[in-house]
Amino acid sequence: MDADAQRRAAVEEHWRASERGDTEAEHALYATDAILDYPQSGERFRGRAVISAQRGGHPADRHFTVQRITGHADLWVSECLITYDGVPSYSVSIMEFAGQHVVHETQYFADPFGAPARRVALAEPMPGRTIAEA
């Protein structure tokens, strides 16, 4: 298995472990000194143990649906739908690898929103979706 296939498999296992609540397997992907950034809140979490602790304390019932994973070499991007107590949030995770581990992840979150009426006539729905109007 080449390096790209190994990294893709590791990212896929990370999201499967996240969905099943297996925090040890979920965080095996990270280097011990990895950094996780949440730009929208300005938070930075340093170290695998700290990253795991901040996620492990989340009070919501969370579910992860991977929409797409793409990447090459040291940079991998995951697009996910994460639900928190049934409320959807779209997430983009940018993972930077060194060797077999993620050394830096930046994760962005976005709430769904309705399309303005002026755009609805120009758009088509994404596969498996309907267009929500504002």
Backbone bond lengths (Angstrom), bond angles and torsions (degrees), N, CA, C in turn:
res aa  C-N    CA-C-N  psi(-1)  N-CA   C-N-CA  omega(-1)  CA-C   N-CA-C  phi
1 M - - - 1.456 - - 1.532 107.97 -
2 D 1.335 116.87 128.19 1.464 119.92 -179.37 1.540 110.38 -76.30
3 A 1.334 115.73 171.48 1.472 121.41 -174.89 1.520 112.05 -60.94
4 D 1.346 118.20 -40.73 1.474 119.93 179.22 1.516 111.10 -63.54
5 A 1.318 117.48 -42.97 1.466 120.75 179.37 1.528 110.59 -64.30
6 Q 1.321 117.19 -38.35 1.473 120.82 178.25 1.530 110.70 -65.23
7 R 1.312 117.05 -42.66 1.470 119.91 -179.38 1.520 111.12 -68.69
8 R 1.334 117.18 -41.93 1.463 119.81 176.89 1.531 109.54 -59.11
9 A 1.308 117.15 -45.84 1.470 121.03 179.64 1.530 110.71 -60.96
10 A 1.328 117.48 -39.22 1.466 120.90 179.46 1.522 110.89 -66.78
11 V 1.333 117.67 -40.93 1.469 121.18 178.61 1.532 109.62 -66.47
12 E 1.321 117.41 -43.44 1.468 120.80 177.72 1.525 110.97 -59.79
13 E 1.333 117.26 -43.48 1.468 120.43 178.85 1.522 110.78 -65.76
14 H 1.322 117.92 -36.24 1.472 121.37 176.30 1.531 110.31 -55.88
15 W 1.337 116.87 -48.36 1.469 120.00 -177.84 1.532 111.50 -71.37
16 R 1.338 118.01 -36.06 1.477 119.33 175.71 1.533 110.40 -63.25
17 A 1.331 116.20 -42.96 1.469 120.30 178.43 1.522 110.89 -64.51
18 S 1.339 117.14 -38.14 1.468 120.79 176.49 1.517 110.12 -59.30
19 E 1.328 116.55 -45.43 1.466 120.92 -178.49 1.526 111.64 -64.02
20 R 1.309 117.30 -39.84 1.474 118.62 -177.26 1.530 112.99 -86.51
21 G 1.344 116.92 -1.15 1.467 120.29 176.64 1.516 114.06 77.70
22 D 1.326 117.58 21.61 1.461 122.50 179.52 1.530 108.40 -90.70
23 T 1.332 116.48 87.11 1.462 120.57 -172.71 1.523 112.69 -63.96
24 E 1.318 118.22 -33.44 1.465 119.89 179.43 1.532 110.56 -64.63
25 A 1.322 117.23 -48.49 1.469 120.74 178.64 1.529 111.00 -68.00
26 E 1.328 117.25 -36.54 1.465 121.79 179.58 1.531 111.33 -58.98
27 H 1.320 116.90 -37.92 1.458 120.82 -173.55 1.524 113.83 -100.72
28 A 1.333 118.22 0.62 1.466 121.63 176.75 1.522 111.45 -63.29
29 L 1.306 117.34 -22.13 1.460 124.49 -179.49 1.531 112.66 -67.26
30 Y 1.325 117.12 -25.70 1.456 121.70 -171.79 1.528 112.49 -89.13
31 A 1.336 115.28 142.35 1.461 120.37 169.92 1.528 108.36 -64.90
32 T 1.317 117.06 155.88 1.467 119.20 -178.44 1.524 111.96 -61.35
33 D 1.333 117.53 -27.97 1.469 121.19 179.94 1.537 112.48 -107.66
34 A 1.322 117.40 25.12 1.467 122.30 -178.71 1.521 111.38 -60.56
35 I 1.325 114.44 157.70 1.462 122.29 176.67 1.517 108.41 -120.55
36 L 1.334 116.93 136.67 1.457 123.66 174.35 1.522 107.73 -121.63
37 D 1.335 116.20 124.15 1.464 121.56 178.88 1.520 110.76 -112.91
38 Y 1.340 116.00 138.39 1.455 124.43 170.66 1.533 106.51 -116.24
39 P 1.338 118.72 90.55 1.467 120.59 -174.75 1.522 114.45 -58.06
40 Q 1.325 118.63 -32.24 1.458 119.86 -175.88 1.525 112.32 -67.05
41 S 1.320 117.79 -30.76 1.468 120.33 178.71 1.523 111.99 -103.69
42 G 1.333 116.86 -11.95 1.454 120.24 -178.28 1.520 114.20 81.09
43 E 1.336 117.78 11.36 1.464 121.58 -177.23 1.528 111.11 -85.47
44 R 1.318 115.35 141.81 1.459 123.03 171.12 1.523 107.47 -127.80
45 F 1.327 115.19 131.45 1.458 122.14 178.33 1.523 107.00 -114.88
46 R 1.321 116.80 127.75 1.460 121.70 -174.19 1.527 109.88 -114.94
47 G 1.329 115.32 120.39 1.463 121.57 176.12 1.517 112.25 101.78
48 R 1.352 115.47 140.33 1.471 121.61 -179.19 1.527 111.63 -54.69
49 A 1.323 117.44 -43.16 1.467 120.49 -177.85 1.527 111.53 -63.67
50 V 1.317 117.40 -40.38 1.469 121.43 179.71 1.534 110.15 -69.64
51 I 1.335 116.85 -42.21 1.462 120.33 177.60 1.526 109.85 -59.18
52 S 1.305 116.80 -46.22 1.468 121.35 179.16 1.528 111.21 -63.21
53 A 1.321 117.34 -42.56 1.468 121.05 -178.81 1.518 111.88 -63.29
54 Q 1.338 117.91 -42.27 1.464 118.90 -177.86 1.521 110.74 -69.52
55 R 1.315 118.19 -32.95 1.473 120.16 177.29 1.515 111.20 -77.08
56 G 1.310 117.00 -36.17 1.456 121.12 -177.92 1.512 113.59 -66.64
57 G 1.315 116.57 -23.24 1.455 119.85 -179.46 1.513 114.25 -88.64
58 H 1.336 117.19 6.94 1.472 119.69 -176.71 1.522 109.78 -69.98
59 P 1.339 118.26 125.91 1.464 121.10 -175.40 1.537 114.65 -79.61
60 A 1.322 118.17 -14.74 1.474 120.38 -174.51 1.527 111.72 -80.54
61 D 1.321 114.44 156.61 1.460 121.79 168.51 1.524 105.57 -79.67
62 R 1.338 116.88 111.24 1.467 121.09 -173.53 1.525 111.04 -109.57
63 H 1.330 114.10 144.76 1.467 120.83 174.15 1.513 108.65 -138.11
64 F 1.330 115.91 145.08 1.454 123.20 -173.72 1.518 109.71 -122.15
65 T 1.325 116.21 125.02 1.457 122.47 174.33 1.518 107.44 -122.82
66 V 1.320 116.21 115.27 1.458 120.84 179.71 1.517 108.75 -78.78
67 Q 1.316 115.82 125.98 1.458 122.14 176.63 1.524 110.62 -88.57
68 R 1.338 116.19 -41.30 1.462 120.48 -177.06 1.522 109.42 -165.01
69 I 1.311 115.63 143.32 1.462 123.14 171.77 1.519 106.47 -126.42
70 T 1.320 116.18 130.02 1.453 120.39 177.14 1.526 108.36 -142.38
71 G 1.310 115.79 148.62 1.450 118.44 177.99 1.504 112.09 173.10
72 H 1.299 113.75 177.30 1.455 122.05 179.21 1.521 107.54 -162.99
73 A 1.296 115.63 142.46 1.462 121.86 176.83 1.533 110.08 55.90
74 D 1.323 117.43 -119.11 1.469 120.91 -172.59 1.525 114.98 -94.42
75 L 1.343 118.68 0.73 1.466 121.10 -175.46 1.525 110.88 -124.31
76 W 1.338 116.15 121.71 1.469 122.78 -178.32 1.515 110.07 -131.66
77 V 1.336 116.05 138.48 1.456 122.42 -177.24 1.524 108.76 -123.79
78 S 1.323 115.57 131.92 1.466 121.99 175.39 1.523 108.96 -118.05
79 E 1.326 115.69 133.30 1.464 121.51 171.59 1.519 106.25 -107.24
80 C 1.314 116.52 124.85 1.466 121.21 -174.60 1.521 111.61 -133.95
81 L 1.306 114.45 153.15 1.453 121.87 166.68 1.522 105.72 -106.35
82 I 1.319 115.53 117.92 1.463 120.99 179.12 1.518 107.05 -112.77
83 T 1.322 116.67 128.48 1.461 119.02 175.11 1.527 108.44 -106.60
84 Y 1.312 113.84 136.73 1.464 122.93 177.13 1.523 106.50 -116.84
85 D 1.343 116.53 110.51 1.469 121.45 -175.54 1.531 110.58 50.75
86 G 1.341 116.15 40.85 1.460 122.32 176.62 1.517 115.42 84.47
87 V 1.333 118.26 -5.25 1.467 121.98 -179.37 1.528 108.40 -94.67
88 P 1.340 117.68 122.85 1.462 119.62 -175.76 1.528 113.15 -77.68
89 S 1.321 114.41 146.89 1.457 122.81 172.04 1.530 106.56 -142.40
90 Y 1.317 115.64 132.35 1.454 119.47 177.64 1.518 108.00 -88.36
91 S 1.330 115.62 141.18 1.454 120.44 -176.61 1.525 110.13 -134.55
92 V 1.314 114.86 142.03 1.454 121.95 170.94 1.525 106.38 -120.49
93 S 1.318 115.21 125.80 1.458 122.06 179.64 1.521 108.36 -114.96
94 I 1.325 116.26 123.74 1.460 122.19 177.63 1.520 106.80 -110.01
95 M 1.335 115.67 114.18 1.463 121.55 -176.93 1.526 110.23 -110.65
96 E 1.320 115.13 129.64 1.459 121.85 176.98 1.526 108.57 -109.63
97 F 1.312 115.73 122.79 1.457 122.32 -177.91 1.522 111.76 -97.86
98 A 1.322 115.30 150.67 1.463 124.38 163.13 1.524 103.95 -132.37
99 G 1.305 116.13 113.13 1.461 119.05 -173.88 1.522 109.43 68.02
100 Q 1.313 116.60 -131.29 1.461 121.61 -176.42 1.527 114.16 -93.45
101 H 1.334 118.07 1.40 1.461 120.50 -173.63 1.524 112.68 -123.54
102 V 1.325 114.73 151.87 1.461 121.11 173.73 1.527 107.89 -77.63
103 V 1.321 115.51 127.62 1.468 120.45 177.80 1.524 111.53 -104.25
104 H 1.335 116.35 -20.65 1.466 120.01 178.79 1.524 108.66 -152.08
105 E 1.319 115.44 129.79 1.462 121.65 174.56 1.520 107.98 -127.81
106 T 1.317 114.87 136.18 1.460 121.38 171.58 1.513 106.26 -118.57
107 Q 1.323 116.60 128.72 1.454 121.01 -176.62 1.521 109.80 -124.91
108 Y 1.333 114.95 126.82 1.460 122.89 178.63 1.524 108.91 -110.06
109 F 1.328 116.84 144.15 1.462 122.87 179.60 1.526 109.59 -125.50
110 A 1.331 116.17 142.39 1.466 120.78 178.78 1.521 109.64 -143.40
111 D 1.310 115.50 134.03 1.457 120.90 175.51 1.530 109.28 -81.31
112 P 1.339 117.37 149.19 1.466 119.53 176.06 1.531 110.63 -63.71
113 F 1.322 116.12 153.73 1.461 120.40 176.17 1.519 108.79 -145.66
114 G 1.305 115.55 156.72 1.459 121.61 179.11 1.518 111.53 -80.78
115 A 1.325 115.07 147.08 1.461 121.04 178.15 1.525 109.87 -78.39
116 P 1.333 117.45 136.62 1.464 120.03 175.73 1.527 110.25 -62.72
117 A 1.314 116.31 146.42 1.467 121.82 -177.96 1.524 111.79 -54.55
118 R 1.320 118.06 -35.18 1.463 121.23 -177.47 1.530 112.28 -64.65
119 R 1.344 118.40 -20.56 1.462 121.23 -179.28 1.517 113.48 -98.93
120 V 1.326 117.88 -21.31 1.460 121.07 -172.49 1.524 111.95 -56.61
121 A 1.340 117.96 -42.15 1.467 120.91 -178.25 1.534 111.75 -67.69
122 L 1.320 118.65 -19.76 1.459 122.46 -178.16 1.525 113.01 -91.83
123 A 1.308 116.58 -17.59 1.464 121.20 -171.35 1.522 111.86 -100.71
124 E 1.314 114.48 158.72 1.457 121.45 168.51 1.527 106.19 -121.68
125 P 1.319 117.32 153.65 1.462 118.31 -178.56 1.533 111.78 -69.75
126 M 1.294 116.00 145.43 1.459 121.06 172.24 1.527 107.77 -65.25
127 P 1.327 118.95 153.68 1.468 121.19 179.52 1.531 111.98 -52.21
128 G 1.317 115.72 129.87 1.460 121.15 178.74 1.511 115.17 75.67
129 R 1.312 117.94 9.98 1.461 121.59 -176.00 1.508 110.59 -126.02
130 T 1.320 116.00 165.81 1.450 123.22 168.00 1.527 106.89 -120.40
131 I 1.302 115.92 155.62 1.466 120.21 179.30 1.528 108.11 -85.50
132 A 1.322 115.14 121.57 1.463 120.84 176.41 1.516 108.11 -85.86
133 E 1.304 116.98 128.50 1.462 120.19 179.09 1.519 110.69 -91.76
134 A 1.316 115.35 145.99 1.458 122.05 -179.02 1.532 110.05 -71.96
